């Protein structure tokens, strides 16, 4: 996904920088706890999400946008524990949810590319979080993880250690002895070990389009 950016092509009119994540909480699956379903989540067209946040921020002076796509929703232990397992992929993730996530990400990428052509003096960097997180599951052993789909802080034991009635922090929950061996902390969030790897991959620029160093977003540029 590489593309060498031209930092001089962006001429911000203010010091407003923005790390933009789409409103994915509106599109992520929320399976009811007492039903078994593998119906994929309904995703909103990404182009319908872009105008309000991006255009408004741009009008307020923002010229640097860091857009992260959504991760593999079908690999979240919370989702796996609540849904039927009829469409698992080779890694044990729900194919329907991951397909929905990839479809959303394709739309988001297209929307970001379109905005680049419209906002001539803005820099929009698209980061492929999906690939980064799916790689942690695919190559879990290489990264030192032994339980990529199992929760460290939860209840119920294998295969996911997730029980909607006893989630992390609720009475009766248990915490694993070696958090560094787990990808998922509570069924939704990653462990510190997983987040450290994710952060290093983000900062490597290998998953960014265009490839832009992080410190670019930490500088305040003003139009003359």
C-alpha positions as CSV (number, residue, x, y, z in Angstrom):
1,X,0.0,0.0,0.0
2,X,3.0,2.3,-0.2
3,X,3.0,5.7,-1.7
4,X,5.7,8.3,-0.8
5,X,4.0,11.4,0.5
6,X,5.0,14.9,-0.3
7,X,4.9,16.8,3.0
8,X,5.3,20.1,1.2
9,X,2.1,19.6,-0.8
10,X,0.0,20.1,2.3
11,X,-0.3,23.7,3.4
12,X,-2.4,23.6,6.5
13,X,-4.2,26.8,7.4
14,X,-4.2,26.0,11.1
15,X,-2.5,23.7,13.6
16,X,-5.5,21.4,13.8
17,X,-4.6,17.7,13.2
18,X,-7.1,14.9,13.4
19,X,-6.8,11.2,14.0
20,X,-10.0,10.1,12.2
21,X,-11.6,6.7,12.9
22,X,-14.9,6.1,11.3
23,X,-17.9,5.6,13.6
24,X,-17.5,1.9,13.5
25,X,-19.3,1.3,16.7
26,X,-22.5,1.9,14.7
27,X,-21.5,-0.8,12.3
28,X,-20.0,-3.4,14.5
29,X,-22.1,-6.5,15.2
30,X,-24.0,-6.6,18.4
31,X,-25.4,-10.1,18.6
32,X,-28.1,-10.5,21.3
33,X,-26.8,-12.6,24.2
34,X,-29.6,-15.2,24.2
35,X,-29.8,-15.9,20.5
36,X,-27.6,-17.9,18.2
37,X,-27.0,-16.2,14.9
38,X,-24.3,-15.8,12.3
39,X,-26.0,-13.1,10.4
40,X,-23.3,-10.7,9.4
41,X,-23.4,-7.1,10.7
42,X,-25.1,-4.5,8.7
43,X,-22.5,-2.0,7.5
44,X,-23.2,1.6,6.5
45,X,-21.7,2.7,3.3
46,X,-18.5,4.5,4.3
47,X,-19.2,7.4,2.0
48,X,-22.2,8.2,4.1
49,X,-19.9,8.6,7.1
50,X,-17.2,10.8,5.6
51,X,-18.9,14.2,4.9
52,X,-19.9,15.3,8.4
53,X,-16.7,14.5,10.4
54,X,-14.1,15.1,7.7
55,X,-15.7,18.1,5.9
56,X,-16.5,19.8,9.2
57,X,-13.0,19.3,10.6
58,X,-11.5,20.5,7.3
59,X,-13.6,23.6,7.4
60,X,-12.4,24.2,11.0
61,X,-8.8,24.1,9.7
62,X,-7.8,20.4,10.0
63,X,-5.4,19.4,7.3
64,X,-3.9,16.1,8.6
65,X,-6.2,13.0,8.8
66,X,-5.1,9.6,10.1
67,X,-7.8,7.1,9.1
68,X,-7.8,3.7,10.6
69,X,-10.0,1.0,9.1
70,X,-11.8,-1.6,11.3
71,X,-10.2,-4.9,12.4
72,X,-11.4,-8.5,11.8
73,X,-14.6,-8.4,13.8
74,X,-15.1,-12.1,13.3
75,X,-12.0,-12.9,15.4
76,X,-13.3,-11.1,18.5
77,X,-13.9,-13.7,21.3
78,X,-17.0,-11.8,22.4
79,X,-18.5,-12.4,18.9
80,X,-17.3,-16.0,18.7
81,X,-18.8,-16.9,22.0
82,X,-22.2,-15.5,21.2
83,X,-22.7,-16.7,17.6
84,X,-23.2,-20.0,16.0
85,X,-20.0,-21.5,14.5
86,X,-21.3,-22.5,11.0
87,X,-19.0,-20.3,9.0
88,X,-15.6,-20.4,10.7
89,X,-12.5,-19.9,8.6
90,X,-9.3,-21.9,9.0
91,X,-8.2,-19.7,11.9
92,X,-11.5,-20.2,13.8
93,X,-12.9,-16.7,13.0
94,X,-16.4,-16.0,11.7
95,X,-16.1,-15.5,7.9
96,X,-19.4,-13.5,7.7
97,X,-18.3,-10.9,10.1
98,X,-14.9,-10.6,8.6
99,X,-16.4,-10.3,5.1
100,X,-18.6,-7.4,6.4
101,X,-15.5,-5.7,7.9
102,X,-13.5,-6.0,4.7
103,X,-16.4,-4.7,2.6
104,X,-16.7,-1.7,4.9
105,X,-12.9,-1.1,4.7
106,X,-13.0,-1.2,0.9
107,X,-15.7,1.5,0.9
108,X,-13.7,3.5,3.5
109,X,-10.5,3.3,1.3
110,X,-12.4,4.5,-1.7
111,X,-13.9,7.3,0.3
112,X,-10.4,8.3,1.5
113,X,-9.0,8.3,-2.0
114,X,-11.9,10.4,-3.2
115,X,-11.3,12.9,-0.4
116,X,-7.6,13.2,-1.4
117,X,-8.6,14.4,-4.8
118,X,-11.1,16.9,-3.4
119,X,-9.1,18.3,-0.5
120,X,-6.0,19.4,-2.3
121,X,-4.1,20.9,0.6
122,X,-5.0,18.1,3.1
123,X,-3.1,14.9,3.9
124,X,-5.1,11.7,4.4
125,X,-3.3,8.6,5.6
126,X,-5.2,5.3,5.5
127,X,-3.9,2.7,7.9
128,X,-4.8,-1.0,7.3
129,X,-5.6,-2.1,10.9
130,X,-7.5,-5.1,9.6
131,X,-4.4,-6.7,8.1
132,X,-2.3,-5.9,11.2
133,X,-4.7,-7.5,13.6
134,X,-5.5,-10.5,11.4
135,X,-1.8,-11.2,11.1
136,X,-1.6,-11.5,14.9
137,X,-4.2,-14.3,14.7
138,X,-2.6,-15.9,11.7
139,X,0.9,-15.9,13.1
140,X,0.1,-16.0,16.8
141,X,2.9,-18.5,17.6
142,X,5.5,-16.4,15.9
143,X,4.6,-13.5,18.1
144,X,4.6,-15.5,21.2
145,X,0.8,-15.9,21.6
146,X,-0.6,-19.3,22.5
147,X,-4.3,-18.3,22.8
148,X,-5.2,-15.9,20.0
149,X,-9.0,-16.3,20.3
150,X,-9.2,-16.8,24.0
151,X,-9.8,-14.0,26.6
152,X,-7.3,-13.3,29.3
153,X,-9.8,-11.6,31.6
154,X,-13.2,-13.3,31.6
155,X,-14.9,-16.5,32.7
156,X,-15.9,-19.9,31.3
157,X,-12.6,-21.5,30.1
158,X,-11.8,-22.7,26.6
159,X,-12.4,-22.1,23.8
160,X,-13.0,-18.4,24.4
161,X,-13.2,-17.9,28.2
162,X,-16.0,-15.4,27.6
163,X,-19.4,-15.4,29.3
164,X,-21.7,-12.5,28.7
165,X,-23.0,-13.0,32.3
166,X,-19.5,-12.8,33.8
167,X,-17.4,-10.4,31.8
168,X,-14.1,-8.9,32.9
169,X,-14.6,-6.8,36.0
170,X,-17.8,-8.5,37.0
171,X,-18.1,-10.7,40.1
172,X,-16.6,-14.1,39.4
173,X,-14.3,-13.1,36.6
174,X,-10.8,-14.5,36.4
175,X,-7.5,-13.2,35.0
176,X,-5.0,-15.4,33.2
177,X,-1.5,-15.8,34.7
178,X,0.4,-14.8,31.5
179,X,-1.3,-11.9,29.7
180,X,1.6,-11.7,27.3
181,X,0.5,-15.0,25.8
182,X,-3.0,-13.7,24.9
183,X,-4.1,-11.4,22.1
184,X,-7.5,-10.5,23.6
185,X,-7.8,-8.9,27.1
186,X,-11.6,-9.0,27.6
187,X,-13.2,-10.2,24.4
188,X,-13.1,-6.8,22.6
189,X,-9.8,-5.1,23.6
190,X,-6.3,-6.3,23.0
191,X,-3.8,-7.1,25.7
192,X,-0.8,-4.8,26.3
193,X,1.4,-7.3,24.5
194,X,-0.8,-7.3,21.4
195,X,-1.2,-3.5,21.4
196,X,2.6,-3.1,21.6
197,X,2.9,-5.2,18.4
198,X,0.0,-3.4,16.7
199,X,1.5,0.0,17.6
200,X,4.9,-1.0,16.2
201,X,3.4,-2.1,12.9
202,X,1.4,1.1,12.6
203,X,4.5,3.2,13.3
204,X,6.5,1.1,10.7
205,X,4.4,2.8,8.0
206,X,4.2,-0.5,6.1
207,X,0.5,-0.5,6.4
208,X,-0.1,3.1,5.7
209,X,-1.1,4.8,2.4
210,X,0.7,7.0,1.8
211,X,3.7,6.0,3.9
212,X,3.9,8.9,6.4
213,X,6.0,9.0,9.6
214,X,4.0,9.5,12.7
215,X,5.8,12.6,13.7
216,X,4.3,14.3,10.7
217,X,1.0,14.4,12.6
218,X,2.7,15.8,15.7
219,X,3.9,19.0,14.1
220,X,1.9,22.3,13.8
221,X,2.1,23.8,10.4
222,X,0.7,27.2,9.6
223,X,-0.1,28.8,6.3
224,X,1.9,31.9,5.6
